[in-house]
Amino acid sequence: MEAITQTQNAELANCILEDAYVQGYTDAMRKIRERNRERREQRERKRYFIKQRLYGLATLAFTILAVRFLDGDATIALFTIPLGISLLLSKQMLIVNQYYWEHEDEAEF
């Protein structure tokens, strides 16, 4: 009789240990997935702002080329220089693309 209760206690202890192991494993996997998701979002955000700054540089380069081709008529610069500078220096999301629509609630106006 006493041997049966010891066996049952041992089985119960093993079940508890297995459950604790499974819970610990699933918790660790959840944390890894969360960390990977956060890193992916940071990478996407950095890529978005790098693209925005490149668009700003392209706008300024276009301005320089346009003024040269238009024989010094810098009227276009009245619009493109502020646009290019704001694209370069802004920390707000100014380019509307797929990333913008996915993170629209984070965009500051």
C-alpha positions, 0 to 999 in steps of 0.5 A: 500500500505504501509503495503504491502511494510513493509511486503515485507521488513520484508520478504526480511530481513528474507531471508537475515538473513536466508542466513547469518545463512546458510552461517555461519553454512556451514562455521563453518562445513567446519572449523570443517571438516578441523580441524578434517582432520588435526588432523587425519593427525597428528595422522597418521604421529605420528603413522608412526614415532612411528612404524619406531622407534619400527622397529629400536628397533626391529632391534637392539634387533635382532642384539643382539640376532643374535650376541648371537646365532652366538657365538659372530660373530658380522658381522651382526652388521655392517649392522643392528646397523646403520640401527637400529640407523637411524630408531630410530633417523631419522626424515625422512620417511624411512619405505616404506608403504601405508602411505609413498606412500600417502605422498610421496611428503612430504618425504625428501631424 
